[in-house]
Amino acid sequence: MKKKVYTRPVSVALSEEMFVQVKTIADNEEIGISDYIREAIREKLTTNNHNPLQQEIIQD
């Protein structure tokens, strides 16, 4: 049986403009909206994890 990678659902409200932009990009890249949003979060977390102040917060 395949192990689930993503198990924690998160619901977010987006403006119509933001949703249309995300949907358009996801459609053009032929990926799901959730995949696009996960990648955006991953990129933001990576950026924050390189910030020394953010590292301090994570370690506390």
mmCIF file as gemmi writes it, N, C-alpha and C atoms, coordinates in Angstrom:
data_model
loop_
_atom_site.group_PDB
_atom_site.id
_atom_site.type_symbol
_atom_site.label_atom_id
_atom_site.label_alt_id
_atom_site.label_comp_id
_atom_site.label_asym_id
_atom_site.label_entity_id
_atom_site.label_seq_id
_atom_site.pdbx_PDB_ins_code
_atom_site.Cartn_x
_atom_site.Cartn_y
_atom_site.Cartn_z
_atom_site.occupancy
_atom_site.B_iso_or_equiv
_atom_site.pdbx_formal_charge
_atom_site.auth_seq_id
_atom_site.auth_asym_id
_atom_site.pdbx_PDB_model_num
ATOM 1 N N . MET Axp A 1 ? 0.835 -1.174 0 1 0 ? 1 A 1
ATOM 2 C CA . MET Axp A 1 ? 0 0 0 1 0 ? 1 A 1
ATOM 3 C C . MET Axp A 1 ? 0.887 1.247 0 1 0 ? 1 A 1
ATOM 4 N N . LYS Axp A 2 ? 0.505 2.219 -0.8 1 0 ? 2 A 1
ATOM 5 C CA . LYS Axp A 2 ? 1.265 3.458 -0.917 1 0 ? 2 A 1
ATOM 6 C C . LYS Axp A 2 ? 1.062 4.329 0.318 1 0 ? 2 A 1
ATOM 7 N N . LYS Axp A 3 ? 2.168 4.824 0.876 1 0 ? 3 A 1
ATOM 8 C CA . LYS Axp A 3 ? 2.105 5.685 2.053 1 0 ? 3 A 1
ATOM 9 C C . LYS Axp A 3 ? 1.704 7.099 1.631 1 0 ? 3 A 1
ATOM 10 N N . LYS Axp A 4 ? 0.77 7.699 2.364 1 0 ? 4 A 1
ATOM 11 C CA . LYS Axp A 4 ? 0.334 9.059 2.063 1 0 ? 4 A 1
ATOM 12 C C . LYS Axp A 4 ? 1.42 10.044 2.471 1 0 ? 4 A 1
ATOM 13 N N . VAL Axp A 5 ? 1.723 10.972 1.59 1 0 ? 5 A 1
ATOM 14 C CA . VAL Axp A 5 ? 2.737 11.981 1.862 1 0 ? 5 A 1
ATOM 15 C C . VAL Axp A 5 ? 2.099 13.197 2.526 1 0 ? 5 A 1
ATOM 16 N N . TYR Axp A 6 ? 0.938 13.59 2.04 1 0 ? 6 A 1
ATOM 17 C CA . TYR Axp A 6 ? 0.263 14.788 2.541 1 0 ? 6 A 1
ATOM 18 C C . TYR Axp A 6 ? -0.986 14.367 3.296 1 0 ? 6 A 1
ATOM 19 N N . THR Axp A 7 ? -1 14.633 4.591 1 0 ? 7 A 1
ATOM 20 C CA . THR Axp A 7 ? -2.122 14.165 5.412 1 0 ? 7 A 1
ATOM 21 C C . THR Axp A 7 ? -2.816 15.273 6.188 1 0 ? 7 A 1
ATOM 22 N N . ARG Axp A 8 ? -2.275 16.482 6.172 1 0 ? 8 A 1
ATOM 23 C CA . ARG Axp A 8 ? -2.844 17.582 6.954 1 0 ? 8 A 1
ATOM 24 C C . ARG Axp A 8 ? -3.515 18.592 6.025 1 0 ? 8 A 1
ATOM 25 N N . PRO Axp A 9 ? -4.83 18.55 5.904 1 0 ? 9 A 1
ATOM 26 C CA . PRO Axp A 9 ? -5.514 19.508 5.024 1 0 ? 9 A 1
ATOM 27 C C . PRO Axp A 9 ? -5.504 20.913 5.628 1 0 ? 9 A 1
ATOM 28 N N . VAL Axp A 10 ? -5.367 21.89 4.763 1 0 ? 10 A 1
ATOM 29 C CA . VAL Axp A 10 ? -5.385 23.292 5.174 1 0 ? 10 A 1
ATOM 30 C C . VAL Axp A 10 ? -6.294 24.043 4.21 1 0 ? 10 A 1
ATOM 31 N N . SER Axp A 11 ? -7.161 24.842 4.762 1 0 ? 11 A 1
ATOM 32 C CA . SER Axp A 11 ? -8.072 25.628 3.933 1 0 ? 11 A 1
ATOM 33 C C . SER Axp A 11 ? -7.683 27.095 4.029 1 0 ? 11 A 1
ATOM 34 N N . VAL Axp A 12 ? -7.56 27.741 2.887 1 0 ? 12 A 1
ATOM 35 C CA . VAL Axp A 12 ? -7.242 29.167 2.863 1 0 ? 12 A 1
ATOM 36 C C . VAL Axp A 12 ? -8.215 29.889 1.938 1 0 ? 12 A 1
ATOM 37 N N . ALA Axp A 13 ? -8.552 31.103 2.313 1 0 ? 13 A 1
ATOM 38 C CA . ALA Axp A 13 ? -9.401 31.939 1.46 1 0 ? 13 A 1
ATOM 39 C C . ALA Axp A 13 ? -8.492 32.828 0.617 1 0 ? 13 A 1
ATOM 40 N N . LEU Axp A 14 ? -8.773 32.889 -0.679 1 0 ? 14 A 1
ATOM 41 C CA . LEU Axp A 14 ? -7.995 33.709 -1.602 1 0 ? 14 A 1
ATOM 42 C C . LEU Axp A 14 ? -8.897 34.755 -2.233 1 0 ? 14 A 1
ATOM 43 N N . SER Axp A 15 ? -8.312 35.878 -2.599 1 0 ? 15 A 1
ATOM 44 C CA . SER Axp A 15 ? -9.075 36.854 -3.374 1 0 ? 15 A 1
ATOM 45 C C . SER Axp A 15 ? -9.335 36.241 -4.749 1 0 ? 15 A 1
ATOM 46 N N . GLU Axp A 16 ? -10.312 36.756 -5.451 1 0 ? 16 A 1
ATOM 47 C CA . GLU Axp A 16 ? -10.62 36.25 -6.789 1 0 ? 16 A 1
ATOM 48 C C . GLU Axp A 16 ? -9.401 36.398 -7.699 1 0 ? 16 A 1
ATOM 49 N N . GLU Axp A 17 ? -8.725 37.535 -7.604 1 0 ? 17 A 1
ATOM 50 C CA . GLU Axp A 17 ? -7.548 37.79 -8.434 1 0 ? 17 A 1
ATOM 51 C C . GLU Axp A 17 ? -6.437 36.78 -8.148 1 0 ? 17 A 1
ATOM 52 N N . MET Axp A 18 ? -6.19 36.521 -6.872 1 0 ? 18 A 1
ATOM 53 C CA . MET Axp A 18 ? -5.147 35.572 -6.496 1 0 ? 18 A 1
ATOM 54 C C . MET Axp A 18 ? -5.508 34.166 -6.984 1 0 ? 18 A 1
ATOM 55 N N . PHE Axp A 19 ? -6.768 33.772 -6.821 1 0 ? 19 A 1
ATOM 56 C CA . PHE Axp A 19 ? -7.197 32.447 -7.26 1 0 ? 19 A 1
ATOM 57 C C . PHE Axp A 19 ? -7.015 32.284 -8.765 1 0 ? 19 A 1
ATOM 58 N N . VAL Axp A 20 ? -7.433 33.297 -9.524 1 0 ? 20 A 1
ATOM 59 C CA . VAL Axp A 20 ? -7.317 33.222 -10.984 1 0 ? 20 A 1
ATOM 60 C C . VAL Axp A 20 ? -5.849 33.093 -11.391 1 0 ? 20 A 1
ATOM 61 N N . GLN Axp A 21 ? -4.973 33.847 -10.742 1 0 ? 21 A 1
ATOM 62 C CA . GLN Axp A 21 ? -3.543 33.754 -11.057 1 0 ? 21 A 1
ATOM 63 C C . GLN Axp A 21 ? -3.003 32.36 -10.755 1 0 ? 21 A 1
ATOM 64 N N . VAL Axp A 22 ? -3.333 31.832 -9.588 1 0 ? 22 A 1
ATOM 65 C CA . VAL Axp A 22 ? -2.857 30.5 -9.198 1 0 ? 22 A 1
ATOM 66 C C . VAL Axp A 22 ? -3.406 29.445 -10.15 1 0 ? 22 A 1
ATOM 67 N N . LYS Axp A 23 ? -4.695 29.517 -10.448 1 0 ? 23 A 1
ATOM 68 C CA . LYS Axp A 23 ? -5.319 28.533 -11.339 1 0 ? 23 A 1
ATOM 69 C C . LYS Axp A 23 ? -4.706 28.59 -12.735 1 0 ? 23 A 1
ATOM 70 N N . THR Axp A 24 ? -4.485 29.79 -13.239 1 0 ? 24 A 1
ATOM 71 C CA . THR Axp A 24 ? -3.896 29.946 -14.571 1 0 ? 24 A 1
ATOM 72 C C . THR Axp A 24 ? -2.499 29.331 -14.628 1 0 ? 24 A 1
ATOM 73 N N . ILE Axp A 25 ? -1.689 29.621 -13.632 1 0 ? 25 A 1
ATOM 74 C CA . ILE Axp A 25 ? -0.327 29.062 -13.59 1 0 ? 25 A 1
ATOM 75 C C . ILE Axp A 25 ? -0.379 27.542 -13.472 1 0 ? 25 A 1
ATOM 76 N N . ALA Axp A 26 ? -1.22 27.043 -12.576 1 0 ? 26 A 1
ATOM 77 C CA . ALA Axp A 26 ? -1.334 25.589 -12.388 1 0 ? 26 A 1
ATOM 78 C C . ALA Axp A 26 ? -1.8 24.917 -13.681 1 0 ? 26 A 1
ATOM 79 N N . ASP Axp A 27 ? -2.783 25.514 -14.341 1 0 ? 27 A 1
ATOM 80 C CA . ASP Axp A 27 ? -3.271 24.953 -15.61 1 0 ? 27 A 1
ATOM 81 C C . ASP Axp A 27 ? -2.168 24.948 -16.666 1 0 ? 27 A 1
ATOM 82 N N . ASN Axp A 28 ? -1.436 26.052 -16.763 1 0 ? 28 A 1
ATOM 83 C CA . ASN Axp A 28 ? -0.359 26.142 -17.761 1 0 ? 28 A 1
ATOM 84 C C . ASN Axp A 28 ? 0.748 25.125 -17.496 1 0 ? 28 A 1
ATOM 85 N N . GLU Axp A 29 ? 1.016 24.859 -16.227 1 0 ? 29 A 1
ATOM 86 C CA . GLU Axp A 29 ? 2.056 23.889 -15.861 1 0 ? 29 A 1
ATOM 87 C C . GLU Axp A 29 ? 1.508 22.464 -15.772 1 0 ? 29 A 1
ATOM 88 N N . GLU Axp A 30 ? 0.198 22.333 -15.992 1 0 ? 30 A 1
ATOM 89 C CA . GLU Axp A 30 ? -0.492 21.04 -15.932 1 0 ? 30 A 1
ATOM 90 C C . GLU Axp A 30 ? -0.262 20.342 -14.598 1 0 ? 30 A 1
ATOM 91 N N . ILE Axp A 31 ? -0.432 21.111 -13.514 1 0 ? 31 A 1
ATOM 92 C CA . ILE Axp A 31 ? -0.348 20.574 -12.157 1 0 ? 31 A 1
ATOM 93 C C . ILE Axp A 31 ? -1.592 21.005 -11.397 1 0 ? 31 A 1
ATOM 94 N N . GLY Axp A 32 ? -1.834 20.373 -10.282 1 0 ? 32 A 1
ATOM 95 C CA . GLY Axp A 32 ? -2.974 20.742 -9.46 1 0 ? 32 A 1
ATOM 96 C C . GLY Axp A 32 ? -2.709 22.027 -8.691 1 0 ? 32 A 1
ATOM 97 N N . ILE Axp A 33 ? -3.786 22.704 -8.332 1 0 ? 33 A 1
ATOM 98 C CA . ILE Axp A 33 ? -3.666 23.921 -7.535 1 0 ? 33 A 1
ATOM 99 C C . ILE Axp A 33 ? -2.963 23.609 -6.217 1 0 ? 33 A 1
ATOM 100 N N . SER Axp A 34 ? -3.305 22.498 -5.594 1 0 ? 34 A 1
ATOM 101 C CA . SER Axp A 34 ? -2.662 22.124 -4.327 1 0 ? 34 A 1
ATOM 102 C C . SER Axp A 34 ? -1.16 21.937 -4.502 1 0 ? 34 A 1
ATOM 103 N N . ASP Axp A 35 ? -0.759 21.33 -5.613 1 0 ? 35 A 1
ATOM 104 C CA . ASP Axp A 35 ? 0.673 21.147 -5.879 1 0 ? 35 A 1
ATOM 105 C C . ASP Axp A 35 ? 1.374 22.494 -6.003 1 0 ? 35 A 1
ATOM 106 N N . TYR Axp A 36 ? 0.735 23.429 -6.686 1 0 ? 36 A 1
ATOM 107 C CA . TYR Axp A 36 ? 1.321 24.76 -6.851 1 0 ? 36 A 1
ATOM 108 C C . TYR Axp A 36 ? 1.455 25.464 -5.502 1 0 ? 36 A 1
ATOM 109 N N . ILE Axp A 37 ? 0.406 25.394 -4.695 1 0 ? 37 A 1
ATOM 110 C CA . ILE Axp A 37 ? 0.419 26.052 -3.388 1 0 ? 37 A 1
ATOM 111 C C . ILE Axp A 37 ? 1.456 25.409 -2.473 1 0 ? 37 A 1
ATOM 112 N N . ARG Axp A 38 ? 1.56 24.077 -2.486 1 0 ? 38 A 1
ATOM 113 C CA . ARG Axp A 38 ? 2.588 23.398 -1.68 1 0 ? 38 A 1
ATOM 114 C C . ARG Axp A 38 ? 3.983 23.871 -2.069 1 0 ? 38 A 1
ATOM 115 N N . GLU Axp A 39 ? 4.232 23.998 -3.367 1 0 ? 39 A 1
ATOM 116 C CA . GLU Axp A 39 ? 5.547 24.447 -3.833 1 0 ? 39 A 1
ATOM 117 C C . GLU Axp A 39 ? 5.81 25.888 -3.398 1 0 ? 39 A 1
ATOM 118 N N . ALA Axp A 40 ? 4.795 26.741 -3.451 1 0 ? 40 A 1
ATOM 119 C CA . ALA Axp A 40 ? 4.959 28.132 -3.006 1 0 ? 40 A 1
ATOM 120 C C . ALA Axp A 40 ? 5.297 28.177 -1.516 1 0 ? 40 A 1
ATOM 121 N N . ILE Axp A 41 ? 4.63 27.355 -0.729 1 0 ? 41 A 1
ATOM 122 C CA . ILE Axp A 41 ? 4.916 27.293 0.711 1 0 ? 41 A 1
ATOM 123 C C . ILE Axp A 41 ? 6.329 26.771 0.94 1 0 ? 41 A 1
ATOM 124 N N . ARG Axp A 42 ? 6.708 25.727 0.19 1 0 ? 42 A 1
ATOM 125 C CA . ARG Axp A 42 ? 8.055 25.157 0.309 1 0 ? 42 A 1
ATOM 126 C C . ARG Axp A 42 ? 9.121 26.225 0.032 1 0 ? 42 A 1
ATOM 127 N N . GLU Axp A 43 ? 8.91 27.017 -1.024 1 0 ? 43 A 1
ATOM 128 C CA . GLU Axp A 43 ? 9.866 28.076 -1.361 1 0 ? 43 A 1
ATOM 129 C C . GLU Axp A 43 ? 9.945 29.116 -0.252 1 0 ? 43 A 1
ATOM 130 N N . LYS Axp A 44 ? 8.81 29.514 0.3 1 0 ? 44 A 1
ATOM 131 C CA . LYS Axp A 44 ? 8.786 30.511 1.374 1 0 ? 44 A 1
ATOM 132 C C . LYS Axp A 44 ? 9.478 29.969 2.622 1 0 ? 44 A 1
ATOM 133 N N . LEU Axp A 45 ? 9.22 28.723 2.958 1 0 ? 45 A 1
ATOM 134 C CA . LEU Axp A 45 ? 9.86 28.119 4.129 1 0 ? 45 A 1
ATOM 135 C C . LEU Axp A 45 ? 11.367 28.023 3.943 1 0 ? 45 A 1
ATOM 136 N N . THR Axp A 46 ? 11.798 27.686 2.752 1 0 ? 46 A 1
ATOM 137 C CA . THR Axp A 46 ? 13.227 27.612 2.463 1 0 ? 46 A 1
ATOM 138 C C . THR Axp A 46 ? 13.87 28.978 2.643 1 0 ? 46 A 1
ATOM 139 N N . THR Axp A 47 ? 13.223 30.014 2.141 1 0 ? 47 A 1
ATOM 140 C CA . THR Axp A 47 ? 13.728 31.38 2.3 1 0 ? 47 A 1
ATOM 141 C C . THR Axp A 47 ? 13.805 31.748 3.771 1 0 ? 47 A 1
ATOM 142 N N . ASN Axp A 48 ? 12.747 31.468 4.513 1 0 ? 48 A 1
ATOM 143 C CA . ASN Axp A 48 ? 12.717 31.799 5.937 1 0 ? 48 A 1
ATOM 144 C C . ASN Axp A 48 ? 13.739 31.001 6.727 1 0 ? 48 A 1
ATOM 145 N N . ASN Axp A 49 ? 13.99 29.771 6.336 1 0 ? 49 A 1
ATOM 146 C CA . ASN Axp A 49 ? 14.94 28.932 7.063 1 0 ? 49 A 1
ATOM 147 C C . ASN Axp A 49 ? 16.378 29.401 6.887 1 0 ? 49 A 1
ATOM 148 N N . HIS Axp A 50 ? 16.629 30.246 5.894 1 0 ? 50 A 1
ATOM 149 C CA . HIS Axp A 50 ? 17.969 30.807 5.702 1 0 ? 50 A 1
ATOM 150 C C . HIS Axp A 50 ? 18.132 32.124 6.449 1 0 ? 50 A 1
ATOM 151 N N . ASN Axp A 51 ? 17.06 32.597 7.063 1 0 ? 51 A 1
ATOM 152 C CA . ASN Axp A 51 ? 17.076 33.839 7.825 1 0 ? 51 A 1
ATOM 153 C C . ASN Axp A 51 ? 17.468 33.507 9.266 1 0 ? 51 A 1
ATOM 154 N N . PRO Axp A 52 ? 18.599 34.028 9.765 1 0 ? 52 A 1
ATOM 155 C CA . PRO Axp A 52 ? 19.058 33.698 11.129 1 0 ? 52 A 1
ATOM 156 C C . PRO Axp A 52 ? 18.015 33.989 12.207 1 0 ? 52 A 1
ATOM 157 N N . LEU Axp A 53 ? 17.265 35.072 12.074 1 0 ? 53 A 1
ATOM 158 C CA . LEU Axp A 53 ? 16.236 35.404 13.052 1 0 ? 53 A 1
ATOM 159 C C . LEU Axp A 53 ? 15.146 34.335 13.048 1 0 ? 53 A 1
ATOM 160 N N . GLN Axp A 54 ? 14.757 33.871 11.879 1 0 ? 54 A 1
ATOM 161 C CA . GLN Axp A 54 ? 13.736 32.828 11.769 1 0 ? 54 A 1
ATOM 162 C C . GLN Axp A 54 ? 14.245 31.53 12.377 1 0 ? 54 A 1
ATOM 163 N N . GLN Axp A 55 ? 15.509 31.191 12.166 1 0 ? 55 A 1
ATOM 164 C CA . GLN Axp A 55 ? 16.096 29.987 12.751 1 0 ? 55 A 1
ATOM 165 C C . GLN Axp A 55 ? 15.99 30.024 14.267 1 0 ? 55 A 1
ATOM 166 N N . GLU Axp A 56 ? 16.204 31.201 14.861 1 0 ? 56 A 1
ATOM 167 C CA . GLU Axp A 56 ? 16.11 31.367 16.305 1 0 ? 56 A 1
ATOM 168 C C . GLU Axp A 56 ? 14.693 31.058 16.784 1 0 ? 56 A 1
ATOM 169 N N . ILE Axp A 57 ? 13.706 31.534 16.056 1 0 ? 57 A 1
ATOM 170 C CA . ILE Axp A 57 ? 12.302 31.31 16.42 1 0 ? 57 A 1
ATOM 171 C C . ILE Axp A 57 ? 11.97 29.827 16.331 1 0 ? 57 A 1
ATOM 172 N N . ILE Axp A 58 ? 12.435 29.163 15.281 1 0 ? 58 A 1
ATOM 173 C CA . ILE Axp A 58 ? 12.153 27.739 15.083 1 0 ? 58 A 1
ATOM 174 C C . ILE Axp A 58 ? 12.762 26.907 16.205 1 0 ? 58 A 1
ATOM 175 N N . GLN Axp A 59 ? 13.953 27.26 16.658 1 0 ? 59 A 1
ATOM 176 C CA . GLN Axp A 59 ? 14.652 26.47 17.665 1 0 ? 59 A 1
ATOM 177 C C . GLN Axp A 59 ? 14.077 26.647 19.06 1 0 ? 59 A 1
ATOM 178 N N . ASP Axp A 60 ? 13.369 27.747 19.322 1 0 ? 60 A 1
ATOM 179 C CA . ASP Axp A 60 ? 12.798 27.985 20.663 1 0 ? 60 A 1
ATOM 180 C C . ASP Axp A 60 ? 11.612 27.101 20.951 1 0 ? 60 A 1
